[in-house]
Amino acid sequence: MFRILCLDGGGIKGVFTAAALARIEDQTKRRIVDYFDLMCGTSTGGILAIGLSMGLSAAELLEFYRKRGPVIFPTMSLVERSAGLLRQLFVGPKLSHEILRRELSAVLKDSKFGEARCRLAIPSYDAVRGRIYVFKTPHDARFVNDVDRSAVDVALATSAAPTYFAAASASRDGRFVDGGVWANSPVMVALVEAVSFLGIPLGEIDILSLGTTTEPFSIAKNETASALKWNVGLINLMFEAQAEAAQAQAQLLLKGRVHRVNFVSTANRFSLDNASERAIGDLTNLGWTEVEKKEHSEVILRRFVNGVPTEQYKPSTVA
């Protein structure tokens, strides 16, 4: 089977994903990157996919989120949170883009995107040209545009969530915003990549999809809301609606061969930028324990990280 790893967006909630991946590596004593033919990640999931492909272990990435997450998403007092919300609504991005760049540079260093050890498809949105964009490793001879981009630039481009971070430049051209505006759960991006560009038959594809936790979601209270009230909430609506649609579509096309690992939390327990010690600790524990459940661990050990590594990926441009 052609195995694909798909990682959702979700800001600091990527701690859940990183913990789940770290537990898989710890249980199996195997590197995730050696067992997937393609990895597709959006926003925080894109950061994780890039990190894994650049040789970092899932445990190292979890440590990065746990230690540096509070720096990227600083804990705020009630007054500071109120000021941050007003800034989002009336002024500009809530958080510092330069802090995120500095922290990503500390772990990804000077790596080039084309140096990835696994095929990558990383969704973003080109704000200048007004079009969707997928950063791709050179797994096809046509894919040469992103080879020399820095891994940090691509990570920033996929994770610049509107109203949270400013749009990110990616070396030569364009300014990019978070891929979550159209592919927060990137299973369909990965599926199209495998079928249309790599020529893999649908019947030979198996997908492991990891979320960043979700919660019961409703927009009923916004039925008569003003544009101002919709503003920040609209980001959540885009993320949730797209994720639900993409998961359902992929399950239908693959006849159930999408295994989903996620956790439904209580309302308002976690958020994209809540990096408090308690939230990070809870997300770590949830990711760790969720993937240990029999319904997940048996599938992962049998179908994905199963002792049969994938064939070593060789970039088409140097084949």
C-alpha positions as CSV (number, residue, x, y, z in Angstrom):
1,M,0.0,0.0,0.0
2,F,1.0,3.6,-0.6
3,R,0.9,5.0,2.9
4,I,0.1,8.7,3.6
5,L,0.4,10.7,6.8
6,C,-2.0,13.7,7.0
7,L,-1.6,16.2,9.9
8,D,-4.3,18.9,10.6
9,G,-3.7,22.5,11.5
10,G,-4.5,23.9,14.9
11,G,-1.8,26.2,16.3
12,I,-0.5,25.2,19.7
13,K,-3.0,22.3,19.6
14,G,-0.3,20.6,17.5
15,V,1.0,19.4,20.9
16,F,-1.7,16.7,20.7
17,T,-0.4,15.6,17.3
18,A,3.2,15.7,18.3
19,A,2.5,13.7,21.4
20,A,0.6,11.0,19.5
21,L,3.5,10.7,16.9
22,A,6.1,10.6,19.7
23,R,4.2,7.8,21.4
24,I,4.1,5.8,18.1
25,E,7.8,6.2,17.7
26,D,8.4,5.3,21.4
27,Q,6.2,2.2,21.2
28,T,7.6,0.9,17.9
29,K,11.2,2.1,18.2
30,R,10.9,3.2,14.6
31,R,11.0,6.6,12.9
32,I,7.7,7.8,11.4
33,V,9.4,9.2,8.4
34,D,10.6,5.7,7.3
35,Y,7.0,4.4,7.0
36,F,5.2,6.9,4.8
37,D,5.4,7.5,1.1
38,L,3.9,11.0,1.4
39,M,3.3,13.4,4.2
40,C,0.8,16.2,4.0
41,G,0.4,18.8,6.7
42,T,-1.3,22.1,7.1
43,S,-0.3,24.9,9.4
44,T,1.0,23.3,12.7
45,G,0.7,20.0,10.9
46,G,2.9,21.4,8.1
47,I,5.5,22.3,10.7
48,L,5.4,18.8,12.1
49,A,5.6,17.1,8.6
50,I,8.5,19.3,7.6
51,G,10.3,18.6,10.9
52,L,9.9,14.9,10.6
53,S,11.2,15.0,7.0
54,M,14.2,17.0,8.0
55,G,15.3,14.2,10.4
56,L,13.8,15.4,13.7
57,S,12.2,12.8,15.9
58,A,8.6,13.2,17.0
59,A,9.9,13.4,20.6
60,E,12.2,16.4,19.6
61,L,9.2,18.1,17.9
62,L,7.0,17.5,21.0
63,E,9.8,19.1,23.2
64,F,9.9,22.1,20.8
65,Y,6.2,22.6,21.2
66,R,6.2,22.2,24.9
67,K,9.2,24.4,25.6
68,R,8.9,27.1,22.8
69,G,5.1,27.1,22.4
70,P,4.6,29.5,25.3
71,V,7.1,31.8,23.7
72,I,5.3,31.8,20.4
73,F,1.9,32.0,22.0
74,P,2.6,33.9,25.3
75,T,0.2,33.6,28.2
76,M,-1.7,36.9,28.7
77,S,-3.6,38.5,31.5
78,L,-7.3,39.3,31.1
79,V,-6.3,42.9,30.1
80,E,-3.7,41.6,27.6
81,R,-6.2,39.1,26.1
82,S,-8.8,41.9,25.7
83,A,-6.1,44.1,24.0
84,G,-5.1,41.2,21.8
85,L,-8.7,40.7,20.7
86,L,-9.2,44.4,19.9
87,R,-5.9,44.3,17.9
88,Q,-7.2,41.3,15.9
89,L,-10.5,43.1,15.2
90,F,-9.3,46.6,14.4
91,V,-5.5,46.8,13.9
92,G,-3.7,43.6,12.7
93,P,-2.2,40.3,13.6
94,K,-2.3,39.3,17.3
95,L,1.0,37.6,17.5
96,S,4.6,38.2,16.4
97,H,5.6,36.7,13.2
98,E,9.3,37.3,13.9
99,I,9.2,35.3,17.1
100,L,7.7,32.3,15.2
101,R,10.5,32.6,12.6
102,R,13.2,32.7,15.2
103,E,11.9,29.7,17.1
104,L,11.4,27.6,13.9
105,S,14.9,28.6,12.7
106,A,16.3,27.2,16.0
107,V,15.1,23.7,15.1
108,L,15.0,23.6,11.3
109,K,18.2,25.6,11.0
110,D,19.3,26.2,7.4
111,S,17.6,23.1,5.9
112,K,16.2,23.4,2.4
113,F,12.7,22.2,1.6
114,G,14.1,20.0,-1.2
115,E,16.3,18.1,1.3
116,A,13.2,16.3,2.8
117,R,13.6,12.6,3.4
118,C,9.9,12.0,2.4
119,R,7.6,13.4,-0.2
120,L,5.9,16.5,1.1
121,A,2.8,18.4,0.1
122,I,2.2,21.5,2.3
123,P,-0.9,23.6,1.6
124,S,-0.8,27.4,1.8
125,Y,-2.5,30.4,0.1
126,D,-0.8,32.9,-2.1
127,A,-2.2,36.2,-1.0
128,V,-0.6,38.2,-3.8
129,R,-1.9,36.1,-6.7
130,G,-5.1,35.2,-5.0
131,R,-4.7,31.4,-5.4
132,I,-4.3,28.2,-3.5
133,Y,-0.7,26.9,-3.4
134,V,0.9,23.6,-2.4
135,F,4.6,23.5,-1.6
136,K,5.9,20.3,-3.0
137,T,9.2,18.4,-2.8
138,P,10.6,17.3,-6.2
139,H,8.8,14.0,-6.3
140,D,7.9,14.8,-9.9
141,A,10.3,16.2,-12.4
142,R,8.0,19.2,-12.9
143,F,8.2,20.2,-9.2
144,V,11.2,22.4,-9.1
145,N,9.9,25.7,-7.8
146,D,10.2,24.9,-4.1
147,V,13.4,22.8,-4.0
148,D,15.7,25.7,-2.8
149,R,13.2,27.4,-0.5
150,S,14.2,27.3,3.1
151,A,12.3,24.8,5.3
152,V,11.6,27.7,7.7
153,D,10.0,29.8,5.0
154,V,7.7,27.0,3.9
155,A,6.8,26.3,7.6
156,L,5.9,30.0,8.1
157,A,3.9,30.1,4.8
158,T,1.6,27.3,5.8
159,S,1.1,28.5,9.4
160,A,0.4,32.2,9.0
161,A,-3.2,32.0,10.4
162,P,-5.2,35.1,9.5
163,T,-5.6,37.6,12.4
164,Y,-3.0,35.7,14.4
165,F,0.2,36.1,12.3
166,A,1.1,38.4,9.4
167,A,1.3,36.9,5.9
168,A,4.7,35.2,5.3
169,S,7.1,35.7,2.4
170,A,8.7,32.6,1.0
171,S,12.0,33.6,-0.5
172,R,11.6,34.6,-4.1
173,D,8.0,35.5,-4.5
174,G,4.6,35.7,-3.0
175,R,3.2,36.3,0.4
176,F,1.4,33.4,1.9
177,V,-1.3,32.8,4.5
178,D,-2.3,29.7,6.5
179,G,-3.2,26.7,4.3
180,G,-6.1,26.2,6.8
181,V,-8.2,28.7,4.9
182,W,-8.8,26.0,2.4
183,A,-7.2,22.7,3.6
184,N,-7.0,22.6,7.4
185,S,-7.5,18.8,7.2
186,P,-5.4,18.0,4.2
187,V,-6.5,14.5,3.4
188,M,-8.0,15.5,0.0
189,V,-4.8,17.4,-0.9
190,A,-2.8,14.3,-0.2
191,L,-5.2,12.0,-2.1
192,V,-5.2,14.2,-5.2
193,E,-1.4,14.4,-5.0
194,A,-1.1,10.6,-4.9
195,V,-3.6,9.8,-7.6
196,S,-3.1,12.7,-10.1
197,F,0.6,13.4,-9.8
198,L,2.1,10.2,-8.6
199,G,-0.2,7.8,-10.4
200,I,-1.2,5.7,-7.4
201,P,-4.5,3.8,-7.9
202,L,-7.1,4.6,-5.3
203,G,-7.2,1.0,-4.2
204,E,-3.6,1.1,-3.2
205,I,-3.8,4.1,-0.9
206,D,-4.0,4.0,2.9
207,I,-4.1,7.2,5.0
208,L,-3.4,7.9,8.6
209,S,-5.0,11.2,9.6
210,L,-4.2,13.0,12.9
211,G,-6.2,15.9,14.2
212,T,-5.4,18.5,16.8
213,T,-8.6,17.9,19.0
214,T,-12.0,19.3,18.2
215,E,-15.0,20.3,20.2
216,P,-18.8,20.4,19.6
217,F,-19.2,23.3,17.1
218,S,-22.3,25.3,16.2
219,I,-22.9,28.7,14.6
220,A,-26.6,28.8,15.7
221,K,-25.8,31.7,18.1
222,N,-24.5,33.7,15.1
223,E,-27.7,33.6,13.2
224,T,-28.2,37.3,13.5
225,A,-24.7,38.3,14.3
226,S,-22.9,41.4,13.0
227,A,-19.9,41.3,10.8
228,L,-17.8,42.3,13.8
229,K,-19.0,39.3,15.8
230,W,-18.4,37.0,12.9
231,N,-14.8,38.2,12.3
232,V,-12.7,35.9,14.5
233,G,-15.3,33.1,14.7
234,L,-15.3,32.9,10.9
235,I,-11.8,31.4,11.1
236,N,-13.0,28.6,13.2
237,L,-16.0,28.0,10.9
238,M,-13.7,27.7,7.9
239,F,-11.4,25.3,9.6
240,E,-14.2,23.1,11.0
241,A,-16.3,22.9,7.9
242,Q,-13.5,22.1,5.6
243,A,-12.1,19.4,7.8
244,E,-15.5,17.7,8.1
245,A,-16.0,17.8,4.3
246,A,-12.5,16.6,3.5
247,Q,-12.6,13.6,5.9
248,A,-16.0,12.5,4.6
249,Q,-14.9,12.8,0.9
250,A,-11.7,10.8,1.5
251,Q,-13.5,8.1,3.4
252,L,-15.9,7.6,0.5
253,L,-13.2,7.6,-2.1
254,L,-11.0,5.1,-0.2
255,K,-13.9,3.0,1.0
256,G,-13.0,3.5,4.7
257,R,-9.2,3.3,4.3
258,V,-8.6,6.6,6.2
259,H,-7.8,6.0,9.9
260,R,-8.5,9.0,11.9
261,V,-7.0,9.8,15.3
262,N,-8.5,12.8,17.1
263,F,-10.1,13.7,20.4
264,V,-13.4,15.6,21.1
265,S,-12.9,17.9,24.0
266,T,-15.4,20.0,26.0
267,A,-16.2,23.5,24.6
268,N,-13.5,26.1,25.0
269,R,-11.0,23.8,26.7
270,F,-8.3,24.4,24.1
271,S,-7.7,27.1,21.5
272,L,-5.2,27.8,18.7
273,D,-3.1,30.2,20.9
274,N,-3.7,29.0,24.4
275,A,-0.2,27.8,25.4
276,S,-0.7,27.8,29.1
277,E,1.1,25.1,31.1
278,R,-2.1,23.3,31.9
279,A,-3.3,23.3,28.2
280,I,0.0,22.0,26.9
281,G,0.1,19.3,29.7
282,D,-3.4,18.2,28.9
283,L,-2.8,18.1,25.1
284,T,0.3,16.1,25.7
285,N,-1.5,13.6,27.8
286,L,-4.4,13.3,25.5
287,G,-2.2,12.8,22.4
288,W,-0.2,10.2,24.2
289,T,-3.2,8.2,25.6
290,E,-5.5,8.6,22.6
291,V,-3.0,6.8,20.2
292,E,-2.5,4.1,22.8
293,K,-6.2,3.0,22.6
294,K,-6.6,-0.4,21.0
295,E,-8.8,0.9,18.2
296,H,-5.9,3.1,17.1
297,S,-2.7,1.2,18.1
298,E,-3.7,-2.1,16.4
299,V,-4.4,-0.3,13.2
300,I,-1.3,1.8,13.2
301,L,0.9,-1.2,14.0
302,R,-0.7,-3.4,11.3
303,R,-1.2,-0.9,8.5
304,F,1.3,1.9,8.9
305,V,4.3,1.6,11.2
306,N,4.4,-2.1,10.7
307,G,8.0,-3.1,10.4
308,V,8.0,-2.7,6.6
309,P,9.6,0.6,5.7
310,T,8.7,2.4,2.5
311,E,11.1,2.4,-0.5
312,Q,13.6,5.3,0.0
313,Y,12.3,8.4,-1.6
314,K,14.5,9.8,-4.4
315,P,13.9,13.3,-5.7
316,S,13.0,13.2,-9.5
317,T,15.3,16.1,-10.2
318,V,18.4,14.1,-9.2
319,A,17.2,10.6,-10.3
